[in-house]
Amino acid sequence: MKLGKGTHYLPAHWSDKMFSAFQQPGFRWLWLSATTSFMSRIIYGMAEGWLVLTITNSPFWVGAMAGIRGAAIVFLSPFAGVLVDRVNRRHLLLSTQVMSALITLTLAYLTISNQIHLWQISLLSLLQGISMTLNIPARFTLTMDVVGKRNLLNASATTQMGNSLVQIVGPTMAGIVISKANVGAVYVLTTIGFIIAALALLKMGYVPKGEAKHGSPVGELKEGVKFVFLNPNLRALFLLGLVVEAFGWSYQTMLPVMARDVLKVGATGFGLLNAAAGIGALAGTMVVANLSEIKVIGRMMLVTSIGFGGFLILFAFSPWFPLSMFLLAVAVGMGLSFDSMLGTTFQILSPDNMRGRVMSFYALTFGMTTMGGFGSGIIANVLTTPIALGIAGSMLMLNSLRVTKLLLRLKQ
């Protein structure tokens, strides 16, 4: 599969390579919004997992709550893509940040006032999933609107770098807050993050709205589905992304169980594990941000997807906490690098008038993360959490080997 002969996505000098997308002022505000929003979402996931584990003492329910969010993303993403192609993407993204802030503010009140119940967490988790369903394709397509194809890979990677930085600080802080105060205080922090993300979007300035849509939304939905599934390269990449998200990132859902019941390091150790993952993600995305040519993407996607699964297996069975942090850091670094390159490839292969719909299928794969966590929760409940993660890593490696030929064709 060719992505454009002679196409270069970053300038020649290393100092320009790392931050070339920041030459666009609008991207600076979009980056700030994406970074603070991600910090809030990852802390939200931490708080929810710890809260549910405290209430139910069940790995199954930890996975089930995450699965509810994932189900919303999986089933609603194609419809969200139609909306992204029809409306002002910045306004849509702004509405998702406000919605998320209201959800976490409600959780903060219920938790602090000791009125929280499992059904409330389930309902609000579903609403958060709906917010994410709209947020993900809107953010990706808006990024392309702001920076263009030339700086798209760099924009994706530097956004992931920002996410990695806050993943180092945010979860560590959240773990300390949980252990010293309570989960309600963490929900307050997430609310503040979503508010900052919304304010940053207001500072972006003008962004082209794209072509007005006058056709039938149902017809546009069918058009998007046909385009993705009749294009053999997009179809194969979509299926690869599904497996990576479902199996590779299922570790996130089981991390509270690994911290408390397997490694026995408590809430503080739980925060440190998340911080280690952030350090690994930062290192991996810094490498991607410095790629000067798209022709290396296929090989790097193959290496990182296989490595993600392999190091996840090693992490699952590590008995020593410092070694576990290192193995998790390497695994997540490879996983985030893979995600950056996959998302960039999806956008490059998408026509401008259909990017929202195509990227909604990429967003759909994100929903498989939490749905995969639901499956891991069931396996962990029946067997053990390390076995559940070991199975996930094995499936990831096997599927990556299955599409080796496709990935090696991804070049100039």
ABEGO torsion letter per residue (X at the ends): XBAEBGBBABBABAAAAAAAAAABAAAAAAAAAAAAAAAAAAAAAAAAAAAAAAAAGBAAAAAAAAAAAAAAAAAAAAAAAAAAAABBAAAAAAAAAAAAAAAAAAAAAAAAAGABBAAAAAAAAAAAAAAAAAAAAAAAAAAAAAAEAAAAAAAAAAAAAAAAAAAAAAAAAAAAAAAABBAAAAAAAAAAAAAAAAAAAAAAEBBBAEBBBABBAAAAAAAAAAAAAABAAAAAAAAAAAAAAAAAAAAAAAAAAAAAAAAGAEAAAAAAAAAAAAAAAAAAAAAAAABABAAAAAAAAAAAAAAAAAAAAAAAABABAAAAAAAAAAAAAAAAAAAAAAAAAAAAABBAAAAAAAAAAAAAAAAAAAAAAAAAAAAAAABBAAAAAAAAAAAAAAAAAAAAAAAAABBX
